Amino acid sequence: MTYRLFIMDRAYSSWSLRGHLMLAAFDIAHETVQANWPGPEWDALLARIAPSRTAPSLEIEESGQTFLCWDSLAIAETLAERHPLAGHWPKAPPARAAARALAAEMHSGFQALRAACPMNLKAVYAGYEPSEAVLADVARIRELWSWARKNFGGDGPFLFGDRFTAADAFFTPVASRFASFNLPMGRDDEAYIDALHRVPSFRRWRAMALANPHVIVEDVADLPVTGAFGPGETPLPARAVAGVRPINDSCPYSGKPVAEDSLAEIDGVIVGYCNRFCRDKSVADAGAWPETVELLRRAKAGEVR
């Protein structure tokens, strides 16, 4: 069995992020095919995934058959059906019903907020003044979060307790909007948003978003940018470097030889990668990548030089 997830730009495609989390946050192995929008590579991807006209789309190969599932809510239910022990939905029927209701409302609602505050994982803005319609959406989202935490969340940190569910996956993109546009929130909201930004599969997604130079102009707000990271774990100090010898000869991700133009200094250690994308996603958030974390640990322990 093979899962192949087709996505758009990681920095801007909130629906693609949801599809990714349905797999990666629940430890379901898969391949990812990403195409920048708009342009010929996106047109080619659309032709490949017809009749779907959107991302994410999930291709499933099983028992000699290949079939397609698209729309993030359909993907969530399909994966939950195929992997009942993965934990997409809470076990208890009342909590499971509530989680499905919250995910469905997020899936279909909050149009004012979506239109005014497009997801952009590359920017934290200053000076945004929300309209009454956006404030109404914000109030409703905060109401849903508070209700879920009070009735099902226990000690958290997620809406339905200590386990990340599909409901949390559906709210992760809007949580990034809260952070990017500094939307009104209370302390409990801040804690929840911070917890979502610490989920390992989201951290790796955001790091790859930052490593992709492609820009969707329509999703960049005309506001001052004060930063490019937001809540969650503070990244290790890191930068691209050149002309120095790395501690490793092969890329920690691919095992391929280190390329001379793909070196980084991370927390004082020179690490080499097989290409610039591997380097740049590591520079963006080295702590998100277990392979790089282990290499840094070994270097500091004197196990590699």
N, C-alpha and C positions, 0 to 999 in steps of 0.2 A: 504494500500500500504506500502510495506517495501523495503528499499534499504539495501543491504548488500555488503560492499566493501571488497574485498580480496586483501591484500597487502603483500609485502616483508618487509625487514628491513627498518625502517624509516630513519636511518642514511645514507643509501647508495642507496636506490631505488628511483631514480629521477622520474621514471614513476609512481610509487605508490604515490609519493607526488603530482603529477599533478592530479591523480584521487581523492585523498583526498580533494584537494583544490576545485575541481569542485563541491563537495558537501558542505564541511564545510564552505568555504568562501562565499557561497551563501545561508547559513542558511537552507540547505536541510537535514532533519533528516535522519540518517542512522546508521547502525551497522557496525563495523569494525572487520574483522578477519585477524590477522597477523601471519605469519609464518616465522621463520628464514630460510635463505638459506645459504648453502645447508644442506640437512639432511632429515631425515624421515618425520618431520612435514611438510616440504615443498613438499615432494613427495605426502603425503596424501592430501594436499591442491590442488595440481595439479589434482589428481584423482577426487576430488570433483568438480572442475570447468571445467572439460573436456567438449567440445573440446578446450577450451582456454588453452594455454600453457604459460601464462604469467600473471604478475600482473602489473597494477591493472586489476581486473575483477569485474564487477558490476552485482550482482544478484538482479533481480526485482521480487517481489511477488505482484501480482495484480489480483483481480477478479478470484481467484482460479487457476491462472496460475503462473508458475515460469519460468523465462527466463533469459538469460545471455547476457551481452554486455561487450566486452573486447576491449583493445587498448584505450589509453587515449583520442585520438582525437574522436573516435567513442563515448566514454562516454560523452565527452563535448557536442557533437551535440545531443545525445540522451537526456541528461538532459536539454539542452536549448530548445529542442522541447517539452519536457514534462512540463517544468516550464518557460513559456515565460516571466513571470514577474520577474524572479529571477535576470536577468541582466547579463547573461553570455557573451553576445555580446553587443556592443554599439547599441543604438537605430537608429542613423542616418545611412542611407545606405552606404555612403562613408566610414565612420568610421568602420562600421560593416564588410564591405568587406576587409578593411585594417587589421582589427584585425584577421580575419580568415586567411588572407594570412600570417601574421606574425606567428601565431600559427602553421600553416602548415609547414612553412619553419623551424621553430624550431623543429617540430616533425620529420622531415626527414633529416635535415642537420647537419652541424657542427661536422662531424665525427672525425676530428683531435682533436678538443677540448675535445669531449666526451672521446676519448681513452686515451688522455694524462692526463686529469684532472678529474678523477672520483669523483662524489659527495661524500663527507664525512662530515656530519654535526658535527662530533666530533672533527674536527681538523682545525686549521689555520696554514699554513705552512710558512716557510721561505726558501729563496734561490732557488725558482723555476725559471728556465730559459726556456721560451716557444720557441718552434721551429717556423720556418717561417710559417708552415701550421697552427699552433695554433694561431699565431699572425694574420693571414689572417681571421680566424674564428672570433677572437675577434674584428677585425676592422669591419667586416660585421655586427656583433651583435650590436656594438656601432652605426653603421650607421642606422640600423633599429630603434633602440631606439630613436636616435636623430630625425629621420624623423617623427616617430609617435608623439613624444612630440611636435614637431614644428607644425605639421599639424592638430593634433587632441587633444593634451594633455591639452591645456589651462593652468590653474594654477596647474595642476597635483594633487597629486604627481605621478599618475600612467600614463601609456602610452596613455590612452584615457580619461584623466581627473581625477576627484576626486573619481571615482568608480573603484574598482578592477574588471577586466574582465578576461575572459578565456585566453586572450593573456598574461596578467600578470602571470596567473597561469602557463602557458607553459614556461615562462622565469624565474620563481622563482628558479628552480634547477640550471640553468646556472648562475644566479646571485649569488647563494651560492658558485659556483665554482670560480667566480671572486674574492669573498672575501677570500675563503680558500687558493687560490694559488696566491693572490695579483697580479692579471692580470692587464694590463694597462687599466686605466680608467680616465675619466675627472670628474670634480666636479658634473656635471649633472648626470653622471652615478652613482657616489657615492651616490647622493641623492636618485636616483631611487632604487638602491640596498638596501639602508637603509630603505626606505619605504616598500619594499617587506618584509624585515625581521621584520617589526613591525606589519604586518597583524596578528590579533589574532589567526586565525586558523593555520598559519605557526608557530607562537611562540609555540603553544601547541604541534604541531607535532615535532618541534625541541627538546622541553623539554622531550618528550617521547623517542625520539631517543637517547638523552643523558642518559636516565634512563635504557636503554637496554644494558647490558654488552656484548652482542654478537658482534663479530668482523668479518667482511668479509676481510680477509687478502689481497685479490686481489685488494681491493679498498682503501688500505692504502698506500699512497705515501712514498717512501723512502727519506724523507726530515725531517729536524728538525721541531718539532711542537712548535709553540710559544703560542698557546692558544686553547680554545675549544668552543668559543662562536661566535665571529665575530660581524657584524653590528647589529643595532637595539637597542631596549631598554636594558639598563644595568640591569642585574638581581639584585634582592634584596639579601643582604648577607644572606646566608643560609648554614646549614650543618646538617648532620645526628647526632643525639645524643642518649644517652641511660641513664636509671636510673633517669630520672626526670619526674615530673608530667606535663602533657599537660593541656592546657586551655580547651580542649574539650574532651568529652567522646565518640563521634561518628565521623567517617570519614566525612569530608565535601563533599566528592564526592558520596560515596555509602550509607552513613547512618549506616554502620555496626560499631560494637564496635572497638575502637582503639586497635591496637596490640602493645604489649610492645616493639617489635623490630622494630617499624615503627614510630619513633619520630624524629622531626626536630626542630631545632632552626632557625626561619625565622625572620629576622629583629628584633632580640631580644625577640621574642615570641616563646614559646614551643608549637608546634602543633603536634597532633597525627593523624595517618592515619591507615587504615585497613590492609594495606600490604606495603611491601617495595617499590613496583613499584609506588604506590600513593605517598609515601614519596619522592622517588628519582626524580620523574617528577616535584614535587613541589620544591625540593631543586635546581633543574636545572634552573627553572625560575618561581618562585612563582607568579610573577606578571602576568603570562599568564593565571592563573586559577582564574576566578571570585569568586569561592567558597572560596578559600584560601584568596584572597584579602579581601573579606567581613569579614571573621573570624578575620583577622589581624586588620581590622578597628574596629570591635566590641571590640576586646581585648584592643586596645589603647584608646578606648572611655570609658573603664571601664564597658562595658556591659557584658563581660564574664571574669571569673578569673580562 
